[in-house]
Every structure is written in structure tokens, then in C-alpha cells.
Amino acid sequence: MKGIKRFCKKGKLSPCYVGPFEISDKVGRLAYRLAWLPALSSTHNVFHISMIRKYVSDLSHVLSFSELELHQNLSYEERPVRIIEKGVRKFRSKSLPLVKVLWSNISEKEATLELEDDIRAQYSELFGKT
């Protein structure tokens, strides 16, 4: 299941925010209903205000929204974009070669450390010709 993440689940690659979505109406004192995509219709569309992030408008900011291809179980596949850095983590008796991988649909600050052997086996094109 490496590289697969689920919408609204905690985990290493879970998205912080999905959207932007318009608030359609206020449900309670602290709950709002969002105008939801048809692909997300099986997910509840009412959220607590603490889970919603305010959009601050800026004329120079252009929203680029790429719709996620969700599977039936509300999961989608992440693909690695590039390797940011390589390193070796040393322990008492062994050393592990690690790579910092930038994944699609997440920012560079959320890049993850993965074992080099695993990434090389699954995504050899990231390492080029060696």
C-alpha cells in the first residue's frame, strides 16, 4: 500500500487540505456545509469550523485546482516527482541509505524520507541511468 493514501485519514501522506470549496450554508454555530464535488458525494459535506481554512484573496494568486482521481474506496495513488536529497542514517550496527522524496499533490515541506532500496525498486526512473 506504499504510495496509496486515503482521503480524510491520518497517515504519512494524508493531505492537510482538499479544496477550495465554497461554503453553501451554515448548519450550526460552528458547522458549515460545503459545496461538494460529485466524486466526493459519498463523503459527509458538513465540517467543523476548525477543519476549514479561510481563503485570503489576492489578485496575483491564481488557483490551480487539479481534480483528484478517486477510487471507489476514496483512495488515490501518489506518484513521486523527484528526489530532493540523499543521505545515510547511521545506527550502532548498520547504516540505512535514505532518500527524501517529493510526491505529487503535496508541497516540498511535506516530502518524506524513504528507504533508497524501496524507491529504487519501485521507481527506478527517478535515479536516472546508473
N, CA, C and O atoms as CSV, one atom per row, in Angstrom:
chain,resi,resn,atom,element,x,y,z
A,1,MET,N,N,0.830,-1.201,0.000
A,1,MET,CA,C,0.000,0.000,0.000
A,1,MET,C,C,0.868,1.256,0.000
A,1,MET,O,O,0.343,2.357,0.164
A,2,LYS,N,N,2.178,1.120,-0.179
A,2,LYS,CA,C,3.037,2.287,-0.183
A,2,LYS,C,C,2.704,3.172,-1.384
A,2,LYS,O,O,2.590,2.670,-2.503
A,3,GLY,N,N,2.550,4.454,-1.175
A,3,GLY,CA,C,2.200,5.365,-2.254
A,3,GLY,C,C,0.699,5.558,-2.397
A,3,GLY,O,O,0.264,6.384,-3.199
A,4,ILE,N,N,-0.110,4.813,-1.635
A,4,ILE,CA,C,-1.562,4.944,-1.677
A,4,ILE,C,C,-1.988,5.669,-0.413
A,4,ILE,O,O,-1.547,5.321,0.682
A,5,LYS,N,N,-2.840,6.674,-0.556
A,5,LYS,CA,C,-3.330,7.333,0.644
A,5,LYS,C,C,-4.831,7.531,0.562
A,5,LYS,O,O,-5.412,7.593,-0.521
A,6,ARG,N,N,-5.428,7.625,1.703
A,6,ARG,CA,C,-6.876,7.731,1.770
A,6,ARG,C,C,-7.276,9.141,2.151
A,6,ARG,O,O,-6.611,9.793,2.957
A,7,PHE,N,N,-8.350,9.599,1.576
A,7,PHE,CA,C,-8.901,10.918,1.865
A,7,PHE,C,C,-9.431,10.947,3.291
A,7,PHE,O,O,-10.136,10.031,3.713
A,8,CYS,N,N,-9.098,11.983,4.026
A,8,CYS,CA,C,-9.567,12.207,5.399
A,8,CYS,C,C,-9.059,11.173,6.395
A,8,CYS,O,O,-9.707,10.973,7.422
A,9,LYS,N,N,-7.949,10.514,6.152
A,9,LYS,CA,C,-7.359,9.576,7.098
A,9,LYS,C,C,-6.009,10.108,7.538
A,9,LYS,O,O,-5.310,10.762,6.764
A,10,LYS,N,N,-5.643,9.828,8.776
A,10,LYS,CA,C,-4.335,10.217,9.254
A,10,LYS,C,C,-3.297,9.288,8.668
A,10,LYS,O,O,-3.567,8.104,8.466
A,11,GLY,N,N,-2.123,9.803,8.393
A,11,GLY,CA,C,-1.064,8.984,7.846
A,11,GLY,C,C,0.054,9.850,7.329
A,11,GLY,O,O,-0.039,11.077,7.338
A,12,LYS,N,N,1.099,9.217,6.883
A,12,LYS,CA,C,2.281,9.951,6.449
A,12,LYS,C,C,1.991,10.849,5.257
A,12,LYS,O,O,2.505,11.965,5.186
A,13,LEU,N,N,1.182,10.382,4.327
A,13,LEU,CA,C,0.939,11.148,3.118
A,13,LEU,C,C,-0.464,11.736,3.038
A,13,LEU,O,O,-0.892,12.129,1.953
A,14,SER,N,N,-1.192,11.809,4.145
A,14,SER,CA,C,-2.546,12.326,4.079
A,14,SER,C,C,-2.526,13.834,3.813
A,14,SER,O,O,-1.688,14.547,4.365
A,15,PRO,N,N,-3.432,14.318,2.979
A,15,PRO,CA,C,-3.435,15.730,2.634
A,15,PRO,C,C,-3.897,16.591,3.809
A,15,PRO,O,O,-4.786,16.195,4.563
A,16,CYS,N,N,-3.293,17.763,3.961
A,16,CYS,CA,C,-3.732,18.676,5.014
A,16,CYS,C,C,-5.080,19.280,4.653
A,16,CYS,O,O,-5.987,19.336,5.483
A,17,TYR,N,N,-5.205,19.731,3.415
A,17,TYR,CA,C,-6.430,20.366,2.955
A,17,TYR,C,C,-6.773,19.864,1.566
A,17,TYR,O,O,-5.886,19.625,0.746
A,18,VAL,N,N,-8.055,19.705,1.306
A,18,VAL,CA,C,-8.550,19.360,-0.015
A,18,VAL,C,C,-9.498,20.479,-0.402
A,18,VAL,O,O,-10.412,20.804,0.356
A,19,GLY,N,N,-9.299,21.065,-1.552
A,19,GLY,CA,C,-10.204,22.152,-1.926
A,19,GLY,C,C,-9.535,23.108,-2.846
A,19,GLY,O,O,-8.480,22.760,-3.377
A,20,PRO,N,N,-10.028,24.244,-3.079
A,20,PRO,CA,C,-11.006,25.046,-2.349
A,20,PRO,C,C,-12.447,24.680,-2.703
A,20,PRO,O,O,-12.754,24.296,-3.831
A,21,PHE,N,N,-13.318,24.813,-1.702
A,21,PHE,CA,C,-14.734,24.568,-1.896
A,21,PHE,C,C,-15.516,25.739,-1.312
A,21,PHE,O,O,-15.091,26.362,-0.338
A,22,GLU,N,N,-16.639,26.021,-1.908
A,22,GLU,CA,C,-17.485,27.123,-1.465
A,22,GLU,C,C,-18.346,26.650,-0.298
A,22,GLU,O,O,-18.812,25.511,-0.279
A,23,ILE,N,N,-18.554,27.545,0.683
A,23,ILE,CA,C,-19.431,27.235,1.807
A,23,ILE,C,C,-20.854,27.505,1.345
A,23,ILE,O,O,-21.192,28.632,0.984
A,24,SER,N,N,-21.692,26.466,1.357
A,24,SER,CA,C,-23.057,26.637,0.854
A,24,SER,C,C,-24.001,27.165,1.936
A,24,SER,O,O,-24.842,28.014,1.641
A,25,ASP,N,N,-23.887,26.689,3.174
A,25,ASP,CA,C,-24.717,27.240,4.244
A,25,ASP,C,C,-24.137,26.892,5.607
A,25,ASP,O,O,-23.278,26.020,5.745
A,26,LYS,N,N,-24.644,27.610,6.615
A,26,LYS,CA,C,-24.216,27.407,7.993
A,26,LYS,C,C,-25.189,26.440,8.644
A,26,LYS,O,O,-26.395,26.686,8.646
A,27,VAL,N,N,-24.683,25.338,9.200
A,27,VAL,CA,C,-25.533,24.300,9.763
A,27,VAL,C,C,-25.809,24.564,11.239
A,27,VAL,O,O,-26.952,24.461,11.684
A,28,GLY,N,N,-24.794,24.898,11.982
A,28,GLY,CA,C,-24.939,25.179,13.406
A,28,GLY,C,C,-24.085,26.391,13.754
A,28,GLY,O,O,-23.701,27.172,12.884
A,29,ARG,N,N,-23.795,26.530,15.056
A,29,ARG,CA,C,-22.953,27.654,15.452
A,29,ARG,C,C,-21.548,27.532,14.893
A,29,ARG,O,O,-20.942,28.532,14.510
A,30,LEU,N,N,-21.023,26.308,14.842
A,30,LEU,CA,C,-19.641,26.087,14.429
A,30,LEU,C,C,-19.496,25.081,13.293
A,30,LEU,O,O,-18.402,24.561,13.073
A,31,ALA,N,N,-20.573,24.798,12.569
A,31,ALA,CA,C,-20.519,23.809,11.488
A,31,ALA,C,C,-21.000,24.426,10.180
A,31,ALA,O,O,-21.949,25.210,10.151
A,32,TYR,N,N,-20.316,24.050,9.093
A,32,TYR,CA,C,-20.653,24.582,7.777
A,32,TYR,C,C,-20.779,23.450,6.769
A,32,TYR,O,O,-20.074,22.444,6.853
A,33,ARG,N,N,-21.688,23.628,5.815
A,33,ARG,CA,C,-21.863,22.676,4.726
A,33,ARG,C,C,-21.136,23.227,3.501
A,33,ARG,O,O,-21.291,24.397,3.151
A,34,LEU,N,N,-20.335,22.367,2.848
A,34,LEU,CA,C,-19.564,22.786,1.690
A,34,LEU,C,C,-20.232,22.328,0.401
A,34,LEU,O,O,-20.895,21.292,0.367
A,35,ALA,N,N,-20.051,23.108,-0.656
A,35,ALA,CA,C,-20.496,22.704,-1.982
A,35,ALA,C,C,-19.494,21.680,-2.477
A,35,ALA,O,O,-18.353,22.027,-2.780
A,36,TRP,N,N,-19.900,20.438,-2.563
A,36,TRP,CA,C,-19.031,19.280,-2.731
A,36,TRP,C,C,-18.968,18.838,-4.177
A,36,TRP,O,O,-19.913,19.069,-4.932
A,37,LEU,N,N,-17.877,18.209,-4.580
A,37,LEU,CA,C,-17.747,17.623,-5.914
A,37,LEU,C,C,-18.593,16.351,-6.015
A,37,LEU,O,O,-18.796,15.672,-5.009
A,38,PRO,N,N,-19.088,16.018,-7.208
A,38,PRO,CA,C,-19.830,14.762,-7.348
A,38,PRO,C,C,-18.990,13.534,-7.000
A,38,PRO,O,O,-19.520,12.535,-6.515
A,39,ALA,N,N,-17.679,13.606,-7.248
A,39,ALA,CA,C,-16.806,12.466,-6.924
A,39,ALA,C,C,-16.716,12.238,-5.423
A,39,ALA,O,O,-16.404,11.128,-4.991
A,40,LEU,N,N,-16.981,13.264,-4.616
A,40,LEU,CA,C,-16.893,13.151,-3.161
A,40,LEU,C,C,-18.270,13.031,-2.515
A,40,LEU,O,O,-18.406,13.254,-1.313
A,41,SER,N,N,-19.282,12.684,-3.289
A,41,SER,CA,C,-20.649,12.665,-2.775
A,41,SER,C,C,-20.854,11.629,-1.670
A,41,SER,O,O,-21.771,11.772,-0.862
A,42,SER,N,N,-20.030,10.604,-1.620
A,42,SER,CA,C,-20.180,9.592,-0.564
A,42,SER,C,C,-19.552,10.042,0.757
A,42,SER,O,O,-19.688,9.350,1.766
A,43,THR,N,N,-18.875,11.178,0.767
A,43,THR,CA,C,-18.263,11.721,1.979
A,43,THR,C,C,-19.168,12.813,2.557
A,43,THR,O,O,-19.748,13.607,1.816
A,44,HIS,N,N,-19.278,12.839,3.856
A,44,HIS,CA,C,-20.127,13.837,4.518
A,44,HIS,C,C,-19.604,15.234,4.220
A,44,HIS,O,O,-18.393,15.453,4.266
A,45,ASN,N,N,-20.476,16.181,3.916
A,45,ASN,CA,C,-20.037,17.510,3.490
A,45,ASN,C,C,-20.223,18.588,4.552
A,45,ASN,O,O,-20.175,19.774,4.225
A,46,VAL,N,N,-20.432,18.215,5.814
A,46,VAL,CA,C,-20.539,19.187,6.908
A,46,VAL,C,C,-19.277,19.088,7.753
A,46,VAL,O,O,-18.888,18.004,8.187
A,47,PHE,N,N,-18.633,20.250,7.985
A,47,PHE,CA,C,-17.364,20.283,8.702
A,47,PHE,C,C,-17.406,21.307,9.828
A,47,PHE,O,O,-18.083,22.331,9.741
A,48,HIS,N,N,-16.658,20.999,10.890
A,48,HIS,CA,C,-16.475,21.946,11.988
A,48,HIS,C,C,-15.582,23.082,11.498
A,48,HIS,O,O,-14.737,22.885,10.625
A,49,ILE,N,N,-15.771,24.241,12.049
A,49,ILE,CA,C,-15.030,25.422,11.595
A,49,ILE,C,C,-13.524,25.261,11.769
A,49,ILE,O,O,-12.755,25.876,11.031
A,50,SER,N,N,-13.086,24.446,12.730
A,50,SER,CA,C,-11.654,24.247,12.944
A,50,SER,C,C,-11.004,23.454,11.809
A,50,SER,O,O,-9.784,23.488,11.652
A,51,MET,N,N,-11.809,22.740,11.018
A,51,MET,CA,C,-11.278,21.954,9.907
A,51,MET,C,C,-11.265,22.736,8.595
A,51,MET,O,O,-10.760,22.248,7.583
A,52,ILE,N,N,-11.814,23.935,8.613
A,52,ILE,CA,C,-11.891,24.749,7.394
A,52,ILE,C,C,-10.869,25.860,7.478
A,52,ILE,O,O,-10.751,26.537,8.499
A,53,ARG,N,N,-10.139,26.041,6.408
A,53,ARG,CA,C,-9.122,27.081,6.353
A,53,ARG,C,C,-9.652,28.248,5.521
A,53,ARG,O,O,-10.166,28.043,4.421
A,54,LYS,N,N,-9.530,29.453,6.033
A,54,LYS,CA,C,-10.030,30.635,5.340
A,54,LYS,C,C,-9.144,30.965,4.149
A,54,LYS,O,O,-7.917,30.913,4.239
A,55,TYR,N,N,-9.779,31.304,3.035
A,55,TYR,CA,C,-9.041,31.723,1.855
A,55,TYR,C,C,-8.918,33.242,1.871
A,55,TYR,O,O,-9.921,33.953,1.921
A,56,VAL,N,N,-7.695,33.726,1.827
A,56,VAL,CA,C,-7.439,35.162,1.778
A,56,VAL,C,C,-7.201,35.525,0.319
A,56,VAL,O,O,-6.253,35.049,-0.305
A,57,SER,N,N,-8.068,36.369,-0.214
A,57,SER,CA,C,-7.973,36.688,-1.646
A,57,SER,C,C,-6.762,37.569,-1.927
A,57,SER,O,O,-6.407,38.446,-1.139
A,58,ASP,N,N,-6.150,37.312,-3.057
A,58,ASP,CA,C,-5.001,38.057,-3.528
A,58,ASP,C,C,-5.102,38.084,-5.045
A,58,ASP,O,O,-5.232,37.031,-5.670
A,59,LEU,N,N,-5.044,39.264,-5.649
A,59,LEU,CA,C,-5.227,39.377,-7.092
A,59,LEU,C,C,-4.142,38.655,-7.877
A,59,LEU,O,O,-4.387,38.205,-8.996
A,60,SER,N,N,-2.943,38.537,-7.303
A,60,SER,CA,C,-1.867,37.858,-8.015
A,60,SER,C,C,-1.937,36.337,-7.862
A,60,SER,O,O,-1.219,35.606,-8.545
A,61,HIS,N,N,-2.799,35.868,-6.967
A,61,HIS,CA,C,-2.905,34.440,-6.714
A,61,HIS,C,C,-3.923,33.810,-7.663
A,61,HIS,O,O,-5.087,34.208,-7.704
A,62,VAL,N,N,-3.466,32.837,-8.409
A,62,VAL,CA,C,-4.347,32.110,-9.316
A,62,VAL,C,C,-4.463,30.693,-8.802
A,62,VAL,O,O,-3.462,29.994,-8.647
A,63,LEU,N,N,-5.690,30.268,-8.537
A,63,LEU,CA,C,-5.897,28.918,-8.021
A,63,LEU,C,C,-5.763,27.919,-9.144
A,63,LEU,O,O,-6.404,28.050,-10.187
A,64,SER,N,N,-4.933,26.928,-8.931
A,64,SER,CA,C,-4.809,25.833,-9.891
A,64,SER,C,C,-5.327,24.581,-9.201
A,64,SER,O,O,-4.625,23.966,-8.399
A,65,PHE,N,N,-6.531,24.220,-9.512
A,65,PHE,CA,C,-7.174,23.084,-8.869
A,65,PHE,C,C,-7.157,21.912,-9.821
A,65,PHE,O,O,-7.781,21.952,-10.882
A,66,SER,N,N,-6.447,20.872,-9.445
A,66,SER,CA,C,-6.437,19.662,-10.254
A,66,SER,C,C,-7.282,18.622,-9.532
A,66,SER,O,O,-7.000,18.255,-8.391
A,67,GLU,N,N,-8.309,18.160,-10.205
A,67,GLU,CA,C,-9.222,17.206,-9.587
A,67,GLU,C,C,-8.519,15.866,-9.402
A,67,GLU,O,O,-7.863,15.365,-10.315
A,68,LEU,N,N,-8.661,15.303,-8.228
A,68,LEU,CA,C,-8.040,14.029,-7.912
A,68,LEU,C,C,-8.869,12.894,-8.508
A,68,LEU,O,O,-10.099,12.950,-8.523
A,69,GLU,N,N,-8.189,11.877,-8.993
A,69,GLU,CA,C,-8.879,10.692,-9.469
A,69,GLU,C,C,-9.050,9.747,-8.292
A,69,GLU,O,O,-8.128,9.020,-7.924
A,70,LEU,N,N,-10.235,9.767,-7.708
A,70,LEU,CA,C,-10.503,8.942,-6.535
A,70,LEU,C,C,-11.024,7.586,-6.960
A,70,LEU,O,O,-11.817,7.466,-7.894
A,71,HIS,N,N,-10.556,6.557,-6.248
A,71,HIS,CA,C,-11.055,5.214,-6.469
A,71,HIS,C,C,-12.367,5.050,-5.717
A,71,HIS,O,O,-12.794,5.960,-5.006
A,72,GLN,N,N,-12.999,3.913,-5.865
A,72,GLN,CA,C,-14.287,3.663,-5.230
A,72,GLN,C,C,-14.196,3.749,-3.706
A,72,GLN,O,O,-15.150,4.176,-3.055
A,73,ASN,N,N,-13.057,3.347,-3.131
A,73,ASN,CA,C,-12.886,3.372,-1.674
A,73,ASN,C,C,-12.285,4.697,-1.181
A,73,ASN,O,O,-11.736,4.753,-0.081
A,74,LEU,N,N,-12.385,5.756,-1.984
A,74,LEU,CA,C,-11.903,7.105,-1.661
A,74,LEU,C,C,-10.403,7.158,-1.423
A,74,LEU,O,O,-9.939,7.927,-0.580
A,75,SER,N,N,-9.647,6.362,-2.144
A,75,SER,CA,C,-8.198,6.424,-2.080
A,75,SER,C,C,-7.678,6.844,-3.445
A,75,SER,O,O,-8.378,6.709,-4.448
A,76,TYR,N,N,-6.472,7.345,-3.487
A,76,TYR,CA,C,-5.835,7.680,-4.761
A,76,TYR,C,C,-4.349,7.429,-4.642
A,76,TYR,O,O,-3.804,7.368,-3.540
A,77,GLU,N,N,-3.695,7.282,-5.787
A,77,GLU,CA,C,-2.287,6.910,-5.805
A,77,GLU,C,C,-1.407,8.146,-5.925
A,77,GLU,O,O,-1.632,9.005,-6.777
A,78,GLU,N,N,-0.422,8.219,-5.077
A,78,GLU,CA,C,0.582,9.282,-5.144
A,78,GLU,C,C,1.749,8.785,-5.973
A,78,GLU,O,O,2.171,7.637,-5.831
A,79,ARG,N,N,2.265,9.627,-6.825
A,79,ARG,CA,C,3.443,9.309,-7.632
A,79,ARG,C,C,4.585,10.221,-7.197
A,79,ARG,O,O,4.363,11.408,-6.959
A,80,PRO,N,N,5.797,9.692,-7.090
A,80,PRO,CA,C,6.923,10.553,-6.744
A,80,PRO,C,C,7.306,11.434,-7.931
A,80,PRO,O,O,7.312,10.989,-9.079
A,81,VAL,N,N,7.624,12.689,-7.630
A,81,VAL,CA,C,8.009,13.642,-8.673
A,81,VAL,C,C,9.517,13.629,-8.861
A,81,VAL,O,O,10.016,13.493,-9.978
A,82,ARG,N,N,10.243,13.774,-7.744
A,82,ARG,CA,C,11.707,13.777,-7.824
A,82,ARG,C,C,12.292,13.502,-6.445
A,82,ARG,O,O,11.594,13.534,-5.431
A,83,ILE,N,N,13.577,13.233,-6.437
A,83,ILE,CA,C,14.310,13.029,-5.189
A,83,ILE,C,C,14.982,14.339,-4.821
A,83,ILE,O,O,15.744,14.897,-5.610
A,84,ILE,N,N,14.700,14.823,-3.632
A,84,ILE,CA,C,15.238,16.114,-3.189
A,84,ILE,C,C,16.659,15.963,-2.679
A,84,ILE,O,O,17.541,16.742,-3.040
A,85,GLU,N,N,16.883,14.961,-1.839
A,85,GLU,CA,C,18.240,14.747,-1.314
A,85,GLU,C,C,18.442,13.289,-0.943
A,85,GLU,O,O,17.488,12.539,-0.734
A,86,LYS,N,N,19.712,12.907,-0.867
A,86,LYS,CA,C,20.092,11.552,-0.467
A,86,LYS,C,C,20.912,11.640,0.809
A,86,LYS,O,O,21.586,12.639,1.059
A,87,GLY,N,N,20.852,10.599,1.603
A,87,GLY,CA,C,21.627,10.581,2.837
A,87,GLY,C,C,21.710,9.179,3.407
A,87,GLY,O,O,21.088,8.246,2.899
A,88,VAL,N,N,22.487,9.045,4.467
A,88,VAL,CA,C,22.650,7.756,5.139
A,88,VAL,C,C,22.407,7.988,6.620
A,88,VAL,O,O,23.025,8.864,7.224
A,89,ARG,N,N,21.509,7.208,7.207
A,89,ARG,CA,C,21.273,7.271,8.648
A,89,ARG,C,C,22.055,6.144,9.282
A,89,ARG,O,O,21.855,4.972,8.964
A,90,LYS,N,N,22.950,6.514,10.186
A,90,LYS,CA,C,23.836,5.529,10.807
A,90,LYS,C,C,23.304,5.142,12.176
A,90,LYS,O,O,22.934,5.989,12.988
A,91,PHE,N,N,23.276,3.840,12.403
A,91,PHE,CA,C,22.923,3.281,13.690
A,91,PHE,C,C,24.165,2.598,14.251
A,91,PHE,O,O,25.226,2.657,13.628
A,92,ARG,N,N,24.063,1.968,15.384
A,92,ARG,CA,C,25.234,1.340,16.000
A,92,ARG,C,C,25.824,0.247,15.127
A,92,ARG,O,O,27.037,0.195,14.929
A,93,SER,N,N,24.968,-0.630,14.603
A,93,SER,CA,C,25.500,-1.781,13.886
A,93,SER,C,C,25.302,-1.723,12.372
A,93,SER,O,O,25.869,-2.543,11.650
A,94,LYS,N,N,24.510,-0.770,11.879
A,94,LYS,CA,C,24.291,-0.723,10.434
A,94,LYS,C,C,23.970,0.693,9.976
A,94,LYS,O,O,23.720,1.587,10.785
A,95,SER,N,N,23.983,0.870,8.676
A,95,SER,CA,C,23.657,2.148,8.054
A,95,SER,C,C,22.532,1.942,7.054
A,95,SER,O,O,22.521,0.956,6.318
A,96,LEU,N,N,21.587,2.874,7.028
A,96,LEU,CA,C,20.472,2.790,6.094
A,96,LEU,C,C,20.549,3.939,5.088
A,96,LEU,O,O,20.550,5.102,5.492
A,97,PRO,N,N,20.615,3.639,3.783
A,97,PRO,CA,C,20.578,4.717,2.790
A,97,PRO,C,C,19.141,5.209,2.626
A,97,PRO,O,O,18.238,4.421,2.346
A,98,LEU,N,N,18.935,6.518,2.803
A,98,LEU,CA,C,17.611,7.126,2.704
A,98,LEU,C,C,17.598,8.183,1.613
A,98,LEU,O,O,18.630,8.769,1.285
A,99,VAL,N,N,16.414,8.421,1.054
A,99,VAL,CA,C,16.214,9.499,0.096
A,99,VAL,C,C,14.990,10.299,0.524
A,99,VAL,O,O,14.024,9.745,1.049
A,100,LYS,N,N,15.041,11.600,0.295
A,100,LYS,CA,C,13.900,12.465,0.572
A,100,LYS,C,C,13.139,12.629,-0.733
A,100,LYS,O,O,13.676,13.154,-1.708
A,101,VAL,N,N,11.875,12.176,-0.755
A,101,VAL,CA,C,11.093,12.102,-1.981
A,101,VAL,C,C,9.996,13.161,-1.966
A,101,VAL,O,O,9.256,13.294,-0.991
A,102,LEU,N,N,9.903,13.909,-3.063
A,102,LEU,CA,C,8.808,14.856,-3.256
A,102,LEU,C,C,7.710,14.144,-4.023
A,102,LEU,O,O,7.947,13.647,-5.124
A,103,TRP,N,N,6.495,14.085,-3.448
A,103,TRP,CA,C,5.364,13.383,-4.046
A,103,TRP,C,C,4.458,14.377,-4.754
A,103,TRP,O,O,4.448,15.562,-4.424
A,104,SER,N,N,3.696,13.889,-5.733
A,104,SER,CA,C,2.731,14.743,-6.418
A,104,SER,C,C,1.608,15.098,-5.449
A,104,SER,O,O,1.315,14.331,-4.532
A,105,ASN,N,N,0.994,16.227,-5.642
A,105,ASN,CA,C,-0.146,16.729,-4.858
A,105,ASN,C,C,0.208,17.143,-3.428
A,105,ASN,O,O,-0.698,17.408,-2.638
A,106,ILE,N,N,1.496,17.207,-3.068
A,106,ILE,CA,C,1.865,17.736,-1.756
A,106,ILE,C,C,3.013,18.724,-1.930
A,106,ILE,O,O,3.703,18.710,-2.949
A,107,SER,N,N,3.213,19.574,-0.940
A,107,SER,CA,C,4.256,20.593,-1.032
A,107,SER,C,C,5.618,20.011,-0.673
A,107,SER,O,O,5.724,18.891,-0.176
A,108,GLU,N,N,6.656,20.802,-0.939
A,108,GLU,CA,C,8.022,20.327,-0.700
A,108,GLU,C,C,8.306,20.153,0.792
A,108,GLU,O,O,9.122,19.311,1.165
A,109,LYS,N,N,7.652,20.929,1.645
A,109,LYS,CA,C,7.900,20.788,3.084
A,109,LYS,C,C,7.286,19.505,3.651
A,109,LYS,O,O,7.618,19.109,4.769
A,110,GLU,N,N,6.386,18.844,2.890
A,110,GLU,CA,C,5.789,17.597,3.334
A,110,GLU,C,C,6.441,16.380,2.674
A,110,GLU,O,O,5.882,15.284,2.720
A,111,ALA,N,N,7.617,16.560,2.061
A,111,ALA,CA,C,8.336,15.449,1.439
A,111,ALA,C,C,8.709,14.434,2.510
A,111,ALA,O,O,8.888,14.792,3.675
A,112,THR,N,N,8.826,13.163,2.117
A,112,THR,CA,C,9.050,12.103,3.095
A,112,THR,C,C,10.392,11.423,2.887
A,112,THR,O,O,10.925,11.393,1.777
A,113,LEU,N,N,10.932,10.877,3.972
A,113,LEU,CA,C,12.146,10.075,3.914
A,113,LEU,C,C,11.750,8.630,3.670
A,113,LEU,O,O,10.925,8.072,4.393
A,114,GLU,N,N,12.336,8.032,2.661
A,114,GLU,CA,C,12.038,6.639,2.309
A,114,GLU,C,C,13.347,5.877,2.170
A,114,GLU,O,O,14.402,6.475,1.961
A,115,LEU,N,N,13.275,4.568,2.286
A,115,LEU,CA,C,14.446,3.732,2.062
A,115,LEU,C,C,14.814,3.768,0.584
A,115,LEU,O,O,13.955,3.593,-0.280
A,116,GLU,N,N,16.088,3.993,0.298
A,116,GLU,CA,C,16.535,4.119,-1.086
A,116,GLU,C,C,16.271,2.851,-1.890
A,116,GLU,O,O,15.892,2.929,-3.059
A,117,ASP,N,N,16.467,1.685,-1.279
A,117,ASP,CA,C,16.259,0.423,-1.984
A,117,ASP,C,C,14.798,0.248,-2.420
A,117,ASP,O,O,14.529,-0.224,-3.525
A,118,ASP,N,N,13.855,0.632,-1.545
A,118,ASP,CA,C,12.435,0.507,-1.881
A,118,ASP,C,C,12.053,1.429,-3.033
A,118,ASP,O,O,11.349,1.019,-3.956
A,119,ILE,N,N,12.517,2.672,-2.976
A,119,ILE,CA,C,12.188,3.642,-4.026
A,119,ILE,C,C,12.870,3.250,-5.332
A,119,ILE,O,O,12.282,3.380,-6.405
A,120,ARG,N,N,14.105,2.774,-5.243
A,120,ARG,CA,C,14.823,2.354,-6.452
A,120,ARG,C,C,14.119,1.159,-7.113
A,120,ARG,O,O,14.077,1.067,-8.340
A,121,ALA,N,N,13.566,0.243,-6.301
A,121,ALA,CA,C,12.875,-0.930,-6.849
A,121,ALA,C,C,11.557,-0.548,-7.520
A,121,ALA,O,O,11.217,-1.090,-8.572
A,122,GLN,N,N,10.811,0.386,-6.916
A,122,GLN,CA,C,9.505,0.761,-7.462
A,122,GLN,C,C,9.589,1.836,-8.530
A,122,GLN,O,O,8.859,1.778,-9.520
A,123,TYR,N,N,10.463,2.817,-8.351
A,123,TYR,CA,C,10.532,3.983,-9.248
A,123,TYR,C,C,11.970,4.201,-9.689
A,123,TYR,O,O,12.588,5.197,-9.311
A,124,SER,N,N,12.508,3.292,-10.476
A,124,SER,CA,C,13.903,3.377,-10.902
A,124,SER,C,C,14.166,4.586,-11.807
A,124,SER,O,O,15.306,5.041,-11.908
A,125,GLU,N,N,13.127,5.109,-12.463
A,125,GLU,CA,C,13.306,6.252,-13.361
A,125,GLU,C,C,13.724,7.528,-12.623
A,125,GLU,O,O,14.230,8.457,-13.252
A,126,LEU,N,N,13.524,7.592,-11.318
A,126,LEU,CA,C,13.919,8.768,-10.532
A,126,LEU,C,C,15.437,8.868,-10.380
A,126,LEU,O,O,15.967,9.955,-10.151
A,127,PHE,N,N,16.128,7.753,-10.503
A,127,PHE,CA,C,17.565,7.724,-10.276
A,127,PHE,C,C,18.359,7.898,-11.554
A,127,PHE,O,O,19.580,8.043,-11.498
A,128,GLY,N,N,17.703,7.887,-12.704
A,128,GLY,CA,C,18.411,8.045,-13.965
A,128,GLY,C,C,19.224,6.814,-14.295
A,128,GLY,O,O,19.068,5.769,-13.664
A,129,LYS,N,N,20.091,6.935,-15.282
A,129,LYS,CA,C,20.942,5.817,-15.689
A,129,LYS,C,C,22.138,5.727,-14.764
A,129,LYS,O,O,22.856,6.708,-14.572
A,130,THR,N,N,22.356,4.557,-14.192
A,130,THR,CA,C,23.485,4.360,-13.288
A,130,THR,C,C,24.267,3.141,-13.663
A,130,THR,O,O,25.258,2.818,-13.009
